[in-house]
Amino acid sequence: MPPSPHPSSLPGHVDVLIVGAGISGIDAAYRVQSRCPDRSYAVLEARASLGGTWDLFRYPGVRADSDIYTLSFPFQPWTGENSMADGDEILDYLRRTVDRFGIDRRIHCSTKVVAANWSAATARWTVTAEQGGGEDGPRRSTVTCSFLYLCTGYYDYERGHDPQFPGVESFAGTVVNPQFWPDGLDHAGKRVVVIGSGATAITVVPAMARDAASMTMLQRTPTWVSALPRRDRFAARVRRRLPAGPAHRVVRARNAAYSNGFYHYCRRFPDRARTLLTRAAARRIGEEAVREHFTPPYAPWDQRVCITADADLFKAIEREEVDVVTAHIDRFVPEGIRLRSGRVLPADIVVTATGLRMLAFGHIAVSVDGEPVDPARHLLWRGTMLSDVPNFALCFGYVNLSWTMRADLTARLVCRVLKHMRRADLAAVTPPAEPGVREQPMIELASGYVRRGVRSFPRQGHRTPWRMRQTYLLDVADIARASLRRELRGVPRASVRPAADDIRTGG
């Protein structure tokens, strides 16, 4: 299915401007147009096609690392066979969704937002975007909006994490980063080493092992890995008995409860969770392999628990298609990778699945009346708006549950804020910073990519409404009880100077 068409010219002004046309942006667009139909909106997407992560990643075996019923939208039932869906299936689902709801008519692709400045005088954001390229470089244009909603995720799409391995320039083979997988790379009959043990490595290793002459997964530290079936038998039974919509809601609720329950079980009973995960893996590959390569020094869910669909990684190890090596790299050499022990892993292709870089604003320079906004100096109100930044929302998903569960909750809260502004005749709202709130990192995981990037992200507080919970049902109830009138500081429309071309604002 080809990329969805998109409008050719940018609007001059919209009530709500959404940045990013991945899962978060599509969800936000649907919620705005269905819950706030009196508001105009547009979606700006830097890439040439919608889909976000699922358009970016093209490495072998790319798939979701959580079940598709919670990753998909509550308003668009998943009808595919797989519960652990492949990347192309997800991308096709997203394209069908925007087509069904007419969202594609509001998406402007190949439009990269580079700056956004809020003017208190006019209660508007002026957003600068780049389009096209060529000899003269990209063409810059501006759009104004009354409410700015960043759905850019928290990864850097332009650069992955580069550990700067010594000697890499001497390597005679090919080095590949999964984030920028080259078209036409042929690994059949080649010796492949994948560096890493996170979700990407656990996906790409069994996929490439089918055709590679040899496959080695080289990890510095083991990762907790759990096997889940690619097809969900419970979902299949429910779908035979119920129409698509109700069946989707039942399976989604059940899977969300299971995932969240397992997370909290791991946090509360780490020793029991260790035993559960190691015993399950040992039934596949034996106790010795688990003890050496799949028993991390940290507790389950101190870092993410990775999923192997249909136990494909364990099966590949069992068939001796994959060799797992837990060791430190000394340097690259022409024939491969030399370990600190002196052993050399021969390789024709090295895949550096060494993690992503975190980025709060997606390379967008955000400012308020010309003063740059440093996200690390702001608290995140109800996981959605920055303290002391007007008419501005961000989408950050859960770390222990599918991204979409929190993205949809955030989009619904944004719509509540927009309706509150209209009822109260407000031009702007801001969550004011609250004295006495103890700041904490927004993401409380010990993963390397989190430790490297979380210091530049907004902070959460120790209490509501600044606490970023990791429990969906508690968030639903907590947000439902939120008093926007008390928690948000408003600016009356009458006190704002209207812009010259202002017919209506987003208030």
C-alpha positions as CSV (number, residue, x, y, z in Angstrom):
1,M,0.0,0.0,0.0
2,P,1.6,3.4,-1.0
3,P,2.1,6.2,1.4
4,S,-1.1,8.2,2.1
5,P,-1.5,11.5,0.1
6,H,-0.9,14.7,2.0
7,P,-1.8,18.4,1.4
8,S,0.7,20.4,-0.6
9,S,0.5,23.8,1.1
10,L,0.5,24.6,4.8
11,P,-2.4,26.5,6.5
12,G,-1.7,30.0,7.8
13,H,-3.3,29.3,11.2
14,V,-5.0,26.4,12.9
15,D,-6.4,26.0,16.4
16,V,-4.4,22.9,17.2
17,L,-1.1,22.0,15.5
18,I,0.0,18.4,16.0
19,V,3.7,17.6,15.3
20,G,4.3,14.0,14.3
21,A,2.3,11.5,12.3
22,G,3.1,8.3,14.1
23,I,0.8,6.4,16.5
24,S,0.6,9.4,18.9
25,G,-0.1,12.0,16.2
26,I,-2.7,9.9,14.5
27,D,-4.4,9.2,17.8
28,A,-4.3,12.9,18.7
29,A,-5.8,13.9,15.3
30,Y,-8.7,11.5,15.7
31,R,-9.4,12.7,19.3
32,V,-9.3,16.4,18.3
33,Q,-11.6,16.0,15.3
34,S,-14.1,13.7,17.1
35,R,-14.2,15.4,20.5
36,C,-13.5,19.1,19.4
37,P,-15.1,19.2,16.0
38,D,-15.2,23.0,16.2
39,R,-11.4,23.2,16.2
40,S,-9.3,23.3,13.1
41,Y,-6.1,21.2,13.2
42,A,-3.2,20.1,11.0
43,V,-0.5,17.4,11.5
44,L,3.1,18.2,10.4
45,E,5.4,15.2,9.8
46,A,9.1,15.4,9.0
47,R,9.4,12.2,7.2
48,A,8.1,11.6,3.6
49,S,5.4,9.2,4.9
50,L,3.3,8.8,8.0
51,G,3.9,6.0,10.5
52,G,6.7,7.3,12.7
53,T,8.7,4.4,14.2
54,W,7.0,2.0,11.9
55,D,8.0,3.9,8.8
56,L,11.6,4.5,10.1
57,F,12.6,1.0,11.1
58,R,13.2,-1.5,8.2
59,Y,15.6,-4.0,9.7
60,P,14.9,-7.8,9.3
61,G,12.1,-9.1,11.6
62,V,11.0,-5.6,12.8
63,R,7.9,-6.0,14.9
64,A,6.1,-4.7,18.0
65,D,7.6,-5.6,21.3
66,S,4.2,-5.5,23.0
67,D,0.8,-7.0,22.0
68,I,-1.0,-5.2,19.1
69,Y,-4.3,-5.0,20.9
70,T,-2.9,-2.5,23.3
71,L,-0.6,-0.9,20.7
72,S,-3.5,-0.3,18.3
73,F,-6.2,2.4,18.7
74,P,-9.3,1.8,20.8
75,F,-11.4,3.3,18.0
76,Q,-9.9,1.1,15.2
77,P,-10.2,-2.6,16.0
78,W,-7.2,-4.8,15.1
79,T,-8.4,-7.5,12.7
80,G,-5.0,-9.2,11.8
81,E,-4.1,-12.7,12.9
82,N,-1.0,-11.9,14.9
83,S,-1.0,-10.5,18.4
84,M,2.8,-9.7,18.1
85,A,2.5,-7.9,14.8
86,D,5.2,-7.3,12.2
87,G,6.2,-3.8,11.3
88,D,4.7,-3.8,7.8
89,E,1.3,-5.0,9.3
90,I,1.4,-2.1,11.8
91,L,2.3,0.4,9.1
92,D,-0.6,-0.8,6.9
93,Y,-3.0,-0.6,9.9
94,L,-1.9,3.1,10.5
95,R,-2.5,4.0,6.8
96,R,-5.9,2.4,6.8
97,T,-6.8,4.3,10.0
98,V,-5.9,7.7,8.6
99,D,-7.7,6.9,5.4
100,R,-10.9,5.7,7.2
101,F,-11.2,8.8,9.3
102,G,-10.0,11.4,6.8
103,I,-7.0,12.3,8.9
104,D,-4.7,11.9,5.8
105,R,-6.2,15.2,4.4
106,R,-4.7,17.0,7.4
107,I,-1.2,15.5,7.3
108,H,1.6,17.5,5.8
109,C,4.6,15.1,5.2
110,S,8.2,16.2,4.4
111,T,7.6,19.1,6.8
112,K,10.1,19.3,9.5
113,V,9.3,21.6,12.5
114,V,12.5,23.3,13.6
115,A,11.3,26.1,16.0
116,A,8.2,27.2,17.9
117,N,7.8,30.5,19.8
118,W,4.9,31.5,22.0
119,S,3.7,35.1,22.1
120,A,1.9,36.1,25.3
121,A,0.7,39.2,23.6
122,T,-1.3,37.4,20.9
123,A,-1.7,34.0,22.7
124,R,-0.3,32.2,19.7
125,W,2.5,29.9,18.8
126,T,4.5,30.7,15.7
127,V,5.9,27.5,14.3
128,T,8.8,27.4,11.8
129,A,9.0,24.4,9.4
130,E,11.3,23.3,6.6
131,Q,10.0,21.7,3.4
132,G,11.8,20.3,0.4
133,G,15.5,20.6,-0.3
134,G,17.6,21.0,-3.5
135,E,20.6,23.2,-4.2
136,D,19.2,26.1,-2.2
137,G,18.4,24.0,0.8
138,P,15.0,23.5,2.5
139,R,12.3,26.1,2.1
140,R,11.2,27.7,5.4
141,S,7.6,28.7,6.2
142,T,5.6,29.5,9.3
143,V,2.3,28.4,10.7
144,T,0.6,29.9,13.7
145,C,-1.6,27.9,16.1
146,S,-3.4,28.5,19.4
147,F,-2.4,25.1,20.9
148,L,0.8,23.2,20.1
149,Y,0.8,19.4,20.7
150,L,4.1,17.5,20.2
151,C,3.7,13.9,19.3
152,T,7.3,13.3,18.3
153,G,8.0,10.5,20.8
154,Y,11.2,10.5,22.9
155,Y,13.7,9.1,20.4
156,D,16.1,10.9,18.1
157,Y,15.1,9.9,14.6
158,E,18.2,11.4,13.1
159,R,20.9,9.8,15.1
160,G,21.2,6.6,17.1
161,H,23.5,6.0,20.1
162,D,27.1,5.6,18.9
163,P,29.4,4.0,21.5
164,Q,32.5,5.0,19.4
165,F,34.0,1.5,19.2
166,P,37.8,1.7,18.8
167,G,39.2,0.5,15.5
168,V,35.9,0.4,13.7
169,E,37.5,2.2,10.7
170,S,39.8,-0.8,10.3
171,F,37.0,-3.3,9.9
172,A,37.0,-4.9,6.4
173,G,33.2,-5.7,6.5
174,T,30.0,-3.7,6.8
175,V,28.8,-2.0,9.9
176,V,25.0,-1.4,10.0
177,N,22.9,0.6,12.5
178,P,19.3,-0.9,12.7
179,Q,17.9,2.7,12.8
180,F,19.2,3.3,9.3
181,W,19.0,-0.1,7.6
182,P,20.4,0.1,4.0
183,D,18.2,-1.2,1.2
184,G,19.3,-4.3,-0.4
185,L,21.8,-5.5,2.3
186,D,22.4,-9.2,1.6
187,H,23.4,-11.2,4.7
188,A,22.8,-14.6,3.2
189,G,25.8,-16.8,3.7
190,K,27.6,-14.1,5.7
191,R,29.0,-14.1,9.2
192,V,27.0,-11.7,11.3
193,V,27.6,-10.3,14.7
194,V,24.9,-8.3,16.4
195,I,26.1,-6.1,19.3
196,G,23.4,-5.6,21.9
197,S,20.8,-7.5,23.9
198,G,17.8,-5.1,23.9
199,A,14.5,-5.3,22.0
200,T,16.1,-4.7,18.6
201,A,18.8,-7.3,18.9
202,I,16.3,-9.9,20.2
203,T,14.2,-9.3,17.1
204,V,16.8,-9.0,14.4
205,V,19.0,-11.9,15.6
206,P,16.6,-14.8,14.9
207,A,15.4,-13.1,11.7
208,M,18.9,-12.9,10.2
209,A,20.0,-16.2,11.6
210,R,17.8,-18.1,9.1
211,D,20.0,-17.2,6.1
212,A,23.4,-16.2,7.7
213,A,26.4,-18.5,7.6
214,S,26.9,-17.8,11.3
215,M,25.1,-15.5,13.8
216,T,26.5,-14.2,17.1
217,M,24.6,-12.0,19.6
218,L,27.3,-10.2,21.5
219,Q,26.2,-8.6,24.7
220,R,28.0,-6.8,27.5
221,T,25.2,-7.4,30.0
222,P,22.3,-10.0,29.8
223,T,18.7,-8.8,29.4
224,W,15.6,-10.3,30.9
225,V,13.7,-12.1,28.1
226,S,10.2,-13.6,28.1
227,A,8.6,-15.6,25.4
228,L,5.1,-14.8,24.3
229,P,3.0,-16.4,21.5
230,R,2.8,-14.5,18.2
231,R,-0.9,-15.5,18.0
232,D,-3.2,-15.0,21.1
233,R,-5.5,-17.9,21.6
234,F,-7.7,-16.0,24.0
235,A,-8.1,-13.2,21.4
236,A,-9.0,-15.8,18.8
237,R,-11.8,-17.2,21.0
238,V,-13.2,-13.8,21.8
239,R,-13.2,-12.7,18.2
240,R,-15.1,-15.8,17.2
241,R,-17.9,-14.9,19.7
242,L,-18.1,-11.1,19.5
243,P,-18.2,-8.4,16.8
244,A,-14.9,-6.7,16.0
245,G,-15.4,-3.6,18.2
246,P,-16.4,-5.3,21.4
247,A,-13.9,-8.1,20.9
248,H,-11.1,-5.6,20.5
249,R,-12.1,-3.8,23.7
250,V,-12.2,-7.1,25.7
251,V,-8.8,-8.3,24.5
252,R,-7.3,-4.9,24.9
253,A,-8.5,-4.6,28.5
254,R,-7.4,-8.1,29.4
255,N,-3.9,-7.7,27.9
256,A,-3.4,-4.3,29.5
257,A,-4.3,-5.8,32.9
258,Y,-2.0,-8.7,32.3
259,S,1.0,-6.5,31.3
260,N,0.5,-4.0,34.1
261,G,0.0,-6.8,36.6
262,F,3.2,-8.5,35.6
263,Y,5.1,-5.3,35.8
264,H,3.9,-4.6,39.4
265,Y,4.5,-8.3,40.3
266,C,8.1,-7.9,39.2
267,R,8.6,-4.7,41.1
268,R,7.0,-6.1,44.3
269,F,8.4,-9.6,44.2
270,P,11.7,-9.4,42.2
271,D,13.1,-12.7,43.5
272,R,10.0,-14.6,42.4
273,A,10.0,-12.8,39.1
274,R,13.7,-13.8,38.6
275,T,12.8,-17.5,39.2
276,L,9.8,-17.3,36.9
277,L,11.8,-15.9,34.0
278,T,14.9,-18.1,34.4
279,R,12.9,-21.3,34.7
280,A,10.8,-20.5,31.6
281,A,14.0,-19.8,29.6
282,A,15.8,-22.8,31.0
283,R,13.1,-25.1,29.7
284,R,14.1,-23.9,26.2
285,I,17.8,-23.6,26.2
286,G,19.0,-25.2,29.5
287,E,20.1,-23.9,32.9
288,E,23.7,-23.4,32.0
289,A,23.0,-21.1,29.0
290,V,20.4,-19.2,31.1
291,R,22.8,-18.7,34.0
292,E,25.6,-17.4,31.7
293,H,23.6,-15.3,29.2
294,F,20.0,-14.6,30.4
295,T,20.4,-13.8,34.1
296,P,21.0,-10.1,34.4
297,P,22.6,-8.6,37.6
298,Y,19.5,-6.4,38.0
299,A,15.9,-7.2,38.9
300,P,13.2,-7.7,36.3
301,W,11.8,-4.3,35.2
302,D,14.7,-2.3,36.6
303,Q,15.1,-2.3,32.8
304,R,12.6,-3.4,30.2
305,V,11.8,-7.1,30.0
306,C,12.2,-8.0,26.3
307,I,9.8,-10.2,24.4
308,T,10.8,-13.0,22.0
309,A,7.8,-13.8,19.8
310,D,7.0,-17.5,19.7
311,A,10.3,-18.0,21.6
312,D,12.1,-17.5,18.2
313,L,15.4,-16.4,19.8
314,F,15.4,-19.4,22.2
315,K,14.5,-21.7,19.3
316,A,17.4,-20.3,17.2
317,I,19.8,-20.9,20.1
318,E,18.4,-24.4,20.6
319,R,19.0,-25.2,16.9
320,E,22.5,-23.8,17.2
321,E,21.8,-21.1,14.6
322,V,22.7,-18.4,17.2
323,D,25.7,-18.2,19.5
324,V,25.4,-15.9,22.5
325,V,28.5,-14.3,23.8
326,T,28.6,-12.2,27.0
327,A,31.8,-10.2,27.0
328,H,33.4,-6.8,26.7
329,I,34.7,-5.5,23.3
330,D,38.3,-4.5,23.1
331,R,38.3,-3.2,19.6
332,F,37.3,-3.8,16.0
333,V,39.9,-5.5,13.8
334,P,39.9,-6.1,10.1
335,E,38.4,-9.6,10.4
336,G,35.8,-8.8,13.1
337,I,35.6,-7.9,16.8
338,R,38.3,-8.6,19.3
339,L,37.1,-9.2,22.9
340,R,39.0,-8.2,26.0
341,S,39.8,-11.9,26.5
342,G,41.7,-11.9,23.2
343,R,39.1,-13.9,21.4
344,V,38.2,-12.6,17.9
345,L,34.6,-12.9,16.6
346,P,34.9,-13.2,12.8
347,A,32.3,-11.1,10.9
348,D,31.4,-9.9,7.5
349,I,28.5,-7.8,8.9
350,V,28.3,-6.1,12.3
351,V,24.9,-4.8,13.4
352,T,25.2,-2.2,16.2
353,A,21.9,-2.6,18.1
354,T,23.4,-0.5,20.9
355,G,20.3,1.6,21.6
356,L,18.7,4.9,20.7
357,R,19.2,8.5,21.8
358,M,16.4,10.2,23.8
359,L,15.2,13.6,22.7
360,A,12.4,15.5,24.4
361,F,11.3,18.0,21.7
362,G,12.4,16.2,18.5
363,H,15.1,18.8,17.6
364,I,12.5,21.6,17.9
365,A,13.8,24.9,19.5
366,V,10.9,25.8,21.8
367,S,10.7,29.2,23.3
368,V,8.3,31.5,25.2
369,D,8.4,35.2,24.3
370,G,11.9,34.5,22.9
371,E,13.2,32.7,26.0
372,P,14.3,29.1,25.2
373,V,12.5,26.4,27.1
374,D,14.7,23.8,28.7
375,P,12.5,20.8,29.3
376,A,14.7,19.6,32.2
377,R,13.7,22.8,34.2
378,H,10.0,22.0,34.0
379,L,7.6,19.6,35.7
380,L,5.2,17.5,33.6
381,W,1.6,18.1,34.6
382,R,-0.4,14.9,34.5
383,G,2.1,13.5,32.0
384,T,0.8,16.0,29.4
385,M,1.7,19.7,29.8
386,L,4.9,21.5,31.0
387,S,4.8,23.7,34.0
388,D,4.7,27.5,33.1
389,V,4.5,26.8,29.3
390,P,1.1,27.9,27.9
391,N,-1.0,25.9,25.5
392,F,1.6,23.3,25.0
393,A,1.3,19.5,25.4
394,L,3.6,16.5,24.8
395,C,2.9,12.9,24.4
396,F,5.0,10.4,26.4
397,G,3.9,6.8,26.6
398,Y,4.2,4.2,29.3
399,V,7.4,2.3,29.8
400,N,5.7,-0.9,31.1
401,L,2.7,-1.0,28.7
402,S,2.1,-0.2,25.0
403,W,2.8,3.4,24.0
404,T,-0.7,3.9,22.7
405,M,-2.5,3.3,26.0
406,R,-0.9,6.5,27.5
407,A,-1.0,8.4,24.1
408,D,-4.7,8.0,23.9
409,L,-5.2,9.0,27.5
410,T,-3.1,12.1,26.9
411,A,-5.0,13.0,23.7
412,R,-8.3,12.8,25.6
413,L,-6.9,15.0,28.4
414,V,-5.8,17.6,25.8
415,C,-9.3,17.6,24.4
416,R,-10.7,18.2,27.9
417,V,-8.3,21.2,28.2
418,L,-9.5,22.6,24.9
419,K,-13.1,22.3,25.9
420,H,-12.4,23.9,29.3
421,M,-10.7,26.9,27.5
422,R,-13.8,27.3,25.3
423,R,-16.3,27.1,28.2
424,A,-14.3,29.6,30.3
425,D,-13.5,31.9,27.3
426,L,-9.7,31.5,27.9
427,A,-7.0,32.3,25.3
428,A,-4.4,30.4,27.2
429,V,-3.9,27.9,30.1
430,T,-0.7,27.0,32.0
431,P,-0.1,24.5,34.7
432,P,1.8,26.8,37.2
433,A,4.8,25.4,39.0
434,E,3.9,24.4,42.6
435,P,6.2,25.0,45.5
436,G,7.2,22.0,47.7
437,V,7.1,19.4,44.9
438,R,10.1,17.1,45.1
439,E,11.4,16.5,41.6
440,Q,12.2,13.0,40.3
441,P,13.3,11.6,36.9
442,M,10.4,11.2,34.4
443,I,11.4,7.6,33.6
444,E,12.5,5.4,36.5
445,L,14.4,2.7,34.6
446,A,18.1,1.8,34.8
447,S,18.4,1.1,31.0
448,G,21.5,2.7,29.4
449,Y,19.5,4.8,26.9
450,V,17.4,6.1,29.8
451,R,20.4,7.0,32.0
452,R,22.0,8.8,29.0
453,G,19.0,10.9,28.1
454,V,16.6,11.3,30.9
455,R,18.5,14.2,32.5
456,S,17.4,16.4,29.6
457,F,13.8,15.5,29.9
458,P,11.0,17.1,31.9
459,R,10.8,16.1,35.5
460,Q,7.9,14.5,37.4
461,G,7.0,15.3,41.0
462,H,6.3,13.1,44.0
463,R,2.6,13.8,44.1
464,T,-0.4,14.4,42.0
465,P,-0.8,16.1,39.5
466,W,2.9,16.0,38.8
467,R,3.4,12.3,39.3
468,M,3.9,10.2,36.1
469,R,2.1,7.0,37.1
470,Q,2.8,3.7,35.3
471,T,-0.7,2.2,36.0
472,Y,-3.3,2.8,33.4
473,L,-6.4,2.3,35.5
474,L,-5.2,4.6,38.2
475,D,-4.4,7.3,35.6
476,V,-7.8,7.0,34.1
477,A,-9.5,7.5,37.5
478,D,-7.1,10.2,38.6
479,I,-7.5,12.2,35.4
480,A,-11.2,11.9,35.5
481,R,-11.2,13.5,38.9
482,A,-8.9,16.3,37.9
483,S,-10.2,19.9,38.3
484,L,-8.8,21.9,35.4
485,R,-10.2,25.1,36.8
486,R,-8.1,24.7,40.0
487,E,-5.0,23.1,38.4
488,L,-4.6,25.4,35.3
489,R,-4.0,29.1,35.4
490,G,-6.0,30.8,32.6
491,V,-5.6,34.0,30.6
492,P,-9.0,35.5,29.6
493,R,-9.5,36.0,25.9
494,A,-10.5,39.7,26.5
495,S,-7.0,40.4,27.8
496,V,-5.2,39.3,24.7
497,R,-4.5,41.4,21.7
498,P,-6.0,39.7,18.6
499,A,-3.7,38.9,15.7
500,A,-4.3,40.8,12.5
501,D,-5.7,37.7,10.7
502,D,-7.4,36.3,13.7
503,I,-10.9,35.0,13.1
504,R,-10.9,32.6,16.0
505,T,-8.3,31.3,18.4
506,G,-7.9,28.0,20.1
507,G,-9.2,29.2,23.4
